[in-house]
């Protein structure tokens, strides 16, 4: 390895921002073996860890921005090295020196928008609840059964607003009393934290915690696994404890309790993509599959990489705001895996995954042979199909 010294005190800086997890590494290289980047290009987390151990990290390198925080390496590491913590620490260090590589330039815009409008998309906070117009959605009150928290993408992105609408329609169909906070919501902050913006994350977290407490929200249902990660785990650092359920968990509860029936028929072959922050990070694998399998006529198939070995979509760790060149997109490989098992629909349960997979579906010319759908969209279709039959 070529010796280099970019910053004389870089080792102390890495330790100061929490990156000294490198001390546990004994350079077995398991992280490189399981990293999805090595399916599309040459990338070495082992090398990054080794350089950090000697204070030789190049914080102007693209490599420290590549990690999608998918969880594959810490999940398989025999020494318990927290590679994600090191990646975040290096990004924090780079940010402190105001060094953001061109491929990560989108992070700057996301941070700015989060600070001013509470979302990373540059949209007005006043329009956050516009997606709910014409739907059976009410402002949350303390007497409601659940607080539904739609993420930033479901609030503003036209494609993802369809998922929010499907979720609202299913909850209403099941007779669930629910509401939203609308303009009082802010981004959960999980992804911006992974870019090294701890102060931005803390500000968003404190705003949301105050909004939840002021509204009397105790049971929170989310559609985004990233919101789930933030509310269920990261907000606990602020000494609060909310009951948080991903929509797949809540709908499974409703089915089990007899409150939600999915009686329609969908005769399609469906492959389910496990989002990293739902599966590896939080162990939620069965609920989405159980819901899909309960639909008459639906054939559920597994792709080459599934469950604990699921292939990352490439959008986590703030990568959804960064540029990934053609030929290095994990989501392209995922589309091909879905094609290989004859799937007509590639289903998932995460707004980032849908965003990345939709983009790959278009760039690969697969729009006529493969649909990308959230599990709630499929469930809504089954319910509406039954209503249509009954009406006829």
C-alpha positions, 0 to 999 in steps of 0.5 A, a space after each residue: 500500500 502506498 504511504 500517504 499523509 493527507 492530514 497530519 492529525 487525521 487519525 485523531 479526527 477519525 476517533 473524535 467523530 466515532 470512527 475508531 471501530 477499525 481497531 477490531 478489524 483483523 483484515 480477513 476481507 469478509 466485508 469485501 466478499 459480501 459487499 454489493 459494490 464488488 458485483 459491479 466494480 472494484 471497491 474495498 471496505 477492508 482497505 478503507 478500514 486499514 487506511 483509517 487505522 493508520 490515519 491515511 484516509 483520503 477524505 477527498 475520495 469517492 470511496 468514502 461515499 460509496 457505502 449504501 449502509 446495506 448492512 451486509 458487512 457488519 452482518 457477516 463480520 466475524 469481529 463485530 466491526 461496525 463498518 457503517 459507523 466508520 463510513 459515517 465517521 469518514 463522511 462526517 470528517 469530510 463534511 467538517 472540512 467541506 469536502 464533498 466529491 462531485 458524485 455526492 454533490 446532491 447531498 448538499 442540496 438535500 441537507 439544505 432543503 432538510 434544514 429549511 423545509 423538512 424534506 430533502 426534495 426541495 418541496 414546500 412544507 405547506 404542501 406535505 399533506 397535499 397527497 391526501 386530498 380526496 382520500 379518507 385521511 384525517 388530521 391525527 387526533 389523540 383518540 385515533 388508533 394509529 398515527 400514519 407517517 408517510 415519508 418525504 417521497 410518499 408526500 411529494 413524489 408523484 410515483 410514491 404518492 400512489 403508495 401513500 394513497 394505497 396505504 390510506 385506502 387499505 387502512 380505511 377499508 379495514 376500519 382503522 381510525 388513523 390520521 396524519 400530522 401533515 405539515 407538522 411532519 419532518 423527514 425522519 433524518 435517518 439517511 442524512 445522518 448516514 451522510 455525516 450530518 449529525 446536527 441536521 439529523 438531531 434537529 429533525 429528530 427533535 422536531 418530530 419527537 415534539 410533534 409526536 408528543 404534542 399530538 399524543 401519538 403513541 402507535 406510529 405506522 410507517 411505510 418507509 423502512 428508513 423511518 422505521 429504523 429512525 423512530 424505533 431505534 435512533 430516536 431512542 437516543 433521545 430517551 423516548 419510546 414510541 411503538 413503531 410498526 412498518 405497514 407490513 407488520 400492521 397489515 399482518 396484524 389486521 389480517 390475523 385479527 380478522 379486521 382485514 380481508 384480502 379476498 380478490 384474485 391476482 393471477 401474476 407471478 411476483 418476486 419480492 425484494 427485501 429492503 435492507 432496512 426492513 430485512 437485514 437491519 430489522 429482521 422483517 422478512 415474513 410479513 410482506 411475503 405472508 401478505 402477498 401469499 394470502 392473495 388468491 392466484 398470486 404466485 410468489 417466487 424467490 430471486 437469486 439474492 433474497 432474505 438475509 442475502 438480499 441485493 441492495 437497491 443502491 439507495 441507502 446511506 444517502 446514495 439516493 441523492 448521489 450519482 451512480 454511473 451506468 453500469 454500477 447500479 445494483 438495481 439493474 442487477 435486481 431487475 435482471 434477477 427478477 427477469 430470470 425467475 419469470 416475475 411479472 411484478 417485482 414487489 417491495 416495501 420501501 420508497 427508496 427501493 421503488 425509486 431505484 428499481 423504477 429507474 432501472 426498469 426504464 433504463 433497461 427497457 423492461 417497462 413492458 415486461 415487469 411492474 415495480 409495485 409496493 405491497 400495498 398497491 398489490 393488496 389494494 388491487 386485490 381489494 378493488 377487484 373484489 369490490 368491482 366484482 360485487 358491483 357488477 
